[in-house]
Amino acid sequence: MTESREATPEGGSRPEGRGAGAEPRNAIAAVVLGGTGYVAGELLRLIAAHPRLTLAAVMSDSQPGEPLADAFPHLAAVYGDTRFKPQAEVQGLLAHAPQCAVFSAAPHGVSAQLIDSLLTGAASTGTRPRVVDISADFRFRSAADYERVYKHPHGAPARLKEFTCAVPEHLAKLETAHVAHPGCFSTATLLASVPLLSMELAVPALFVSGVTGSTGSGRKPVSGTHHPLRHSDLYAYNVLTHRHAPEITACARAASGVEAEFAFVPHSGPFARGIHVTVQAQLARPLDTAGVLAALREFYARSPFVRVSGTAPRVKDVATTNYAHLSAASNGRTVAVMCAIDNLNKGAAGGAVQWMNRMLGLPETEGLTAPAPGWT
């Protein structure tokens, strides 16, 4: 079960907000690494509206000096004059920032070395930035586990012990300096399955069917995201072999203490944002739908971003937000738990900001409570 984690912000009174170009009082510098992808764009959108974070730099070695608004036209109103910075400039910034929030949206296999280099440089000047890595590079406890899944050597194995991988709702106290946020499919699956395992409601053999939007495949056009191929279609891929399955297993074990088996079948959906996951399992003891829903509500009673309802969750109700909607059904023998999240927000950038809020001693919900627009 989770505990209440609301904290009083450090450094005095809460800011009243900011206008265009204004910096919040008691501002905390935020740095985004790997700044040209969809997740980076979502991070930048959230930082722009955050009452305590202020953007200090966006790193991109592929587009240094180029306007951020060229990559993200929808953010031009708040970042019109901002330009991407090379790694050397970001390193210099970290050397003089007494408190800094670093978000890495760099690709798998790149993020670890980049974070290691920046943290090494910061340590030499006595500064201690906090890092949330959204790539897969720090999601496993050992380099061997990582290499087994991603088929290349880990970029900074000595740093693995400095990171914890979990969704915020499943870890009451963080014991490490930095966090690895689970992937979007993993986040939705863990939110649906960890209560079943932790409360011993289900046999630890779970069957997962998930559907993701096209932004989950990244910004570089590939056949899985090309609109004419994906529009009005639905298809499975990497059936029972998806690389997130070992990550889900490891995170579920850490969160629940139960060694469970996950049979995961992902699907590509004909929409841009969102993930819908259905987790099915055999019940450990007879329990009707009302009983399962009551258990889920109890488990997430202190989790402000998780909402449990008797109505099946819909992607449109959570798209662009940091909220997760859960529901469940039972026939007394088998249970199905459904979870809908936004893959770019709760499954990536929003979850990362939620973690950073906790790491900086801010209220967990700071800058993340905007509702879904609906009809997206």
Buried (B, 14 or more C-beta within 10 A) or exposed (E): EBEEBEBEBEBEEBBEEBEEEEEBBBBBBBBBBBBBBBBBBBBBBBBBEBBBBBBBBBBBBEBBEEBBBEBBEEBBEBBEEBBBBBBEEBBBBBBEBEBBBBBBBBBBBBBBBBBBBBBEBBEEEEBBBBBBBBBBBBBBBEBEBBBEBBEEEBBBBEBBEBBBBBBBBBBEEBEBBBBBBBBBBBBBBBBBBBBBBBBEBBBBEBBBBBBBBBBBBBEEEEEBBEEEBBEEEEEBEEEEEBBBBBBBBBBBBBBBEBEBEBEBBBBBBBBBBBBBBBBBBEBBEEBBBEBBBBBBBEBBEBBBBBBBBEEBBBBBBBBBBBBBBBBBBBEEEBBBBBBBBBBBBBBBBBBBBBBBBBBBEBBBBBBBEBEBEEEB
